[in-house]
Amino acid sequence: MSGRRVALVGGGLSVFGVRAATWGELVQEAGRALFARLPELAGKDVDSLFVGAAQPERFAFQSHVAPLAAELLGLRPWKVVQRTELACASGQSAIRSAYAAIAAGLSDVAVAVGVEKMNLPSMAEANTSMADVLDRPWDGVQGATAPPFFAMCAQRHMKEFGTTPEQMARVSLKNHAFANSNPTAQFYEKRFTLEKLQKLPMVAPPLRLGDCSSMTDGAGAVLLVGEELARRYTDTPAWIAGTAQSTDFHNLANLPSLTEWGALRRAGQELYRTSGLGPGDIDFAELHDCFTISEIIEYEDLGFCPKGSGGRFIEEGESELGGRVPVNPRGGLLGCGHPLGATGIAQAVEVLDQFQSRVPPARRVAGAEVAMVHNLSGSANVHSLMLYRRGN
Amino acid sequence: MAATASSPAQRPEVSSTQEARTGASPPQGAGGEPPQRTPFLLDFYPLEDAHHTRISRFFDELRAGRFVTTWCPRDQKLLWPPRVVCPDCHGEDLSWKELPRSGHLYAFSAVLAGAPLGMESQVPFVVGLVELQGVPLRIFSRIAPATYDRLEIGDPVELETYPVPGDRVFFRFRPTSPR
């Protein structure tokens, strides 16, 4: 990592769920939460705004959303104002772009907002928009949305490595249990048992309802600043200690493997190489559990456990509090819901909240100093990673 | 420099070993009614004719019962989906190659809920990755008619074409040894 150091110093979230609120109202809720947390922050100090939004054109019939969000937040950015789109990783893309702008000296004080309004009067229309994330005229047209794609990953992982539906259900159980201590989570009040999860209806076999994250409305906002400004806002910032991204091709025919995500391995190796840290240094990780099988494959390709043993990793409690790498103490996408643009922002807020000991004991990773955030997008062909280190 | 569909010199040519077969009839619209045009932003199927795409040849061949894609002679590589430029060497000199119509299931699932607009009436439906016989290609496709519980990895499938609204045609794979 070269250039100026960048700090994450504050964050705020809307409640996630099936919300009686519009796209713009969600943005306002997140912005209000950010400003409430940072009384020192004045709108006039924010020189840049990055808006992570996957599909406002189709979910909210609205484009040119960065200036719209600026208006809703009362900001008049004069350095950078733009939207970032990377499907399910749009929120993290906003943070990475803000990071790049600040590290380069273009921006000093940047807000990254992430938002998605996914629950529409017609959910079939919403599902249509989810099917254009993959290669629409070749794969989407055949019925390729996320559930059947990740179901095929699960089917192959079960065949190649003996992973079981119960191991997958355990991922869901863990993340839903964490979500029970997160009041912004979509499933905050919903209790599950392993038995109950394994009896939920199939969505795309072998994936049941509890193996899939939800269509969720939600927004989040964070503040990132150059190193010399960090202490103005907090005594305990989260320093960006690394970031990496890697890509495989888009059409499903051109994806090398369903069970070994090469782009994730490469991104992980690059993150470890550039930060000088390894899998053993990660105190907790916010991983992209859009489906239970995703989290299992991520354990493996990030080097938390050997290839093929992700199912045992969850079974043996290695991703629980007190395990080798606690994963998704926020509640994950499974427990919190997955508003595409907001997810990456909410994960970053969790990192800061953990570092600042602002989360309840039921999900607190005691003494956490280093945290990883991961998002995948599309057919798991793009992987985006960030590494944060607690400032003292 | 952009080649246009109307400049034959720039158009990928079908190699001589794959001359058109005769006898395949064009697909009929459902019940002979005038085709209902889906609003473009909700229409999954590509626009297939030469006014809209430079790979209209793919759909013409499909209509005639042949499954083809582009081939880069310089890289000796099949390109899927059909391209107008080789993504590897950026050459434009592509030819068309016929693909095998048979293959087997590499992976599959079924959509039981959450189908897009226009596909809800087809729920439940099976989809899968089909490993084509003898060529290094795994193509994602609808698997029909099929029941998820009766399929296994490795089951043989065969290509078939079907008509699509707007006088278009598309492809899917049919299991050939129903259990």
Interface residues (C-beta under 8 A of the other chain):
Chain A: R58 S122 M123 A124 E125 N127 T128 M130 A131 D135 R136 P137 W138 D139 G140 V141 Q142 G143 A144 T145 P147 P148 A151 M152 C153 Q155 R156 K159 P201 M202 V203 A204 P205 P206 L207 N251 L252 A253 N254 L258
Chain B: L41 L42 F44 Y45 P46 W80 P81 Y106 A107 F108 S109 A110 V111 L112 A113 G114 A115 P116 L117 G118 M119 E120 Q122 F125 V127 G128 L129 L137 R138 I139 F140 S141 R142 Y148 I153 F170 R172
